[in-house]
Amino acid sequence: MSNAPPQRRKSQRSMTKNLPVIRQEGYNIAGNPSTSQLATPAHARAPATPPPAPAPATPPPAPAPATPPPAPAPATPPPAPATPAPAPAPATPAPAPAPATPAPARAPATPAPA
């Protein structure tokens, strides 16, 4: 046995409580045939008029078509420089080293005096 308090039941509301009452000729407010109709046989009774059909729901107006956003302006290329950049001067070649001067020719050996 648990010591939990008893659960309270939610009251169940009747679903017909909030419905609109549609009165038809020859029927009482509960929707049952009135006593005057019970005295008349069913085949002699005039058929009950059906309730008026509800007006068809009008569809909501179609939303206006979304206008496409304006196309962005084409990007303009950056302006070309007014004066062309001067071409770099060609590198001056380093002066070629002077050719090595040949060593002076040796004088022929003189024979030693006898």
C-alpha positions as CSV (number, residue, x, y, z in Angstrom):
1,M,0.0,0.0,0.0
2,S,1.4,3.3,-1.0
3,N,0.9,6.6,0.9
4,A,0.3,8.6,-2.3
5,P,-2.8,10.8,-2.2
6,P,-5.7,9.7,-4.4
7,Q,-5.6,11.0,-7.9
8,R,-8.4,13.4,-8.9
9,R,-10.2,12.6,-12.0
10,K,-10.5,15.2,-14.7
11,S,-14.1,16.0,-15.4
12,Q,-15.0,15.0,-19.0
13,R,-16.9,17.7,-20.8
14,S,-19.5,16.7,-23.3
15,M,-18.3,17.3,-26.8
16,T,-21.8,18.5,-27.7
17,K,-21.8,21.2,-25.2
18,N,-20.3,23.9,-27.4
19,L,-21.9,22.9,-30.7
20,P,-24.5,25.3,-32.1
21,V,-28.1,24.2,-31.9
22,I,-29.7,23.7,-35.3
23,R,-33.4,23.7,-34.9
24,Q,-35.4,21.8,-37.5
25,E,-39.1,22.0,-37.8
26,G,-40.8,19.1,-36.1
27,Y,-37.9,18.4,-33.8
28,N,-37.4,19.6,-30.3
29,I,-34.2,21.1,-29.0
30,A,-32.7,17.7,-28.2
31,G,-33.1,16.7,-31.8
32,N,-35.8,14.2,-31.2
33,P,-39.1,14.3,-33.1
34,S,-41.7,16.4,-31.4
35,T,-44.7,14.7,-29.8
36,S,-47.0,16.0,-32.6
37,Q,-44.9,14.2,-35.1
38,L,-45.0,10.9,-33.1
39,A,-48.8,10.9,-33.7
40,T,-48.4,10.9,-37.4
41,P,-47.0,7.8,-39.2
42,A,-43.5,8.2,-40.6
43,H,-44.6,7.7,-44.2
44,A,-47.2,10.5,-43.9
45,R,-44.8,13.0,-42.5
46,A,-43.2,15.7,-44.7
47,P,-39.5,15.0,-45.0
48,A,-37.4,17.2,-42.7
49,T,-35.7,20.0,-44.5
50,P,-32.0,19.4,-44.5
51,P,-30.0,22.1,-42.8
52,P,-28.5,24.7,-45.2
53,A,-25.2,23.6,-46.5
54,P,-22.4,25.7,-45.0
55,A,-20.9,28.2,-47.4
56,P,-17.7,26.9,-49.0
57,A,-14.7,28.4,-47.4
58,T,-13.2,31.0,-49.7
59,P,-9.5,30.2,-50.3
60,P,-7.2,32.9,-49.0
61,P,-6.0,35.3,-51.7
62,A,-2.9,34.0,-53.3
63,P,0.2,35.9,-52.2
64,A,1.7,38.2,-54.7
65,P,4.6,36.5,-56.5
66,A,7.8,37.5,-54.9
67,T,9.6,40.0,-57.1
68,P,13.2,38.8,-57.7
69,P,15.8,41.0,-56.1
70,P,17.4,43.4,-58.5
71,A,20.5,41.9,-60.1
72,P,23.6,43.4,-58.6
73,A,25.5,45.8,-60.9
74,P,28.4,44.1,-62.7
75,A,31.6,44.7,-60.8
76,T,33.6,47.3,-62.7
77,P,37.2,46.2,-63.3
78,P,39.7,48.4,-61.5
79,P,40.9,51.2,-63.8
80,A,44.1,50.5,-65.6
81,P,47.0,52.7,-64.4
82,A,47.3,55.9,-66.5
83,T,51.1,55.5,-67.1
84,P,52.5,52.1,-67.6
85,A,55.1,51.3,-65.0
86,P,58.6,51.8,-66.4
87,A,60.2,48.5,-67.4
88,P,63.1,47.7,-65.1
89,A,66.4,48.6,-66.7
90,P,68.2,45.5,-68.0
91,A,70.9,44.6,-65.6
92,T,74.3,45.8,-66.9
93,P,76.5,42.8,-67.3
94,A,79.5,42.8,-64.9
95,P,82.7,43.8,-66.7
96,A,84.5,40.7,-67.9
97,P,87.7,40.2,-65.9
98,A,90.7,41.3,-67.9
99,P,92.5,38.3,-69.4
100,A,95.4,37.2,-67.3
101,T,98.6,38.6,-68.7
102,P,100.8,35.8,-69.7
103,A,103.9,35.5,-67.6
104,P,107.0,37.0,-69.4
105,A,108.7,34.5,-71.4
106,R,111.8,33.2,-69.7
107,A,115.0,34.0,-71.3
108,P,116.8,30.9,-72.5
109,A,119.2,29.6,-70.1
110,T,122.7,30.7,-70.9
111,P,125.2,28.0,-70.9
112,A,127.4,28.2,-67.9
113,P,131.0,29.4,-68.8
114,A,133.4,26.6,-69.0
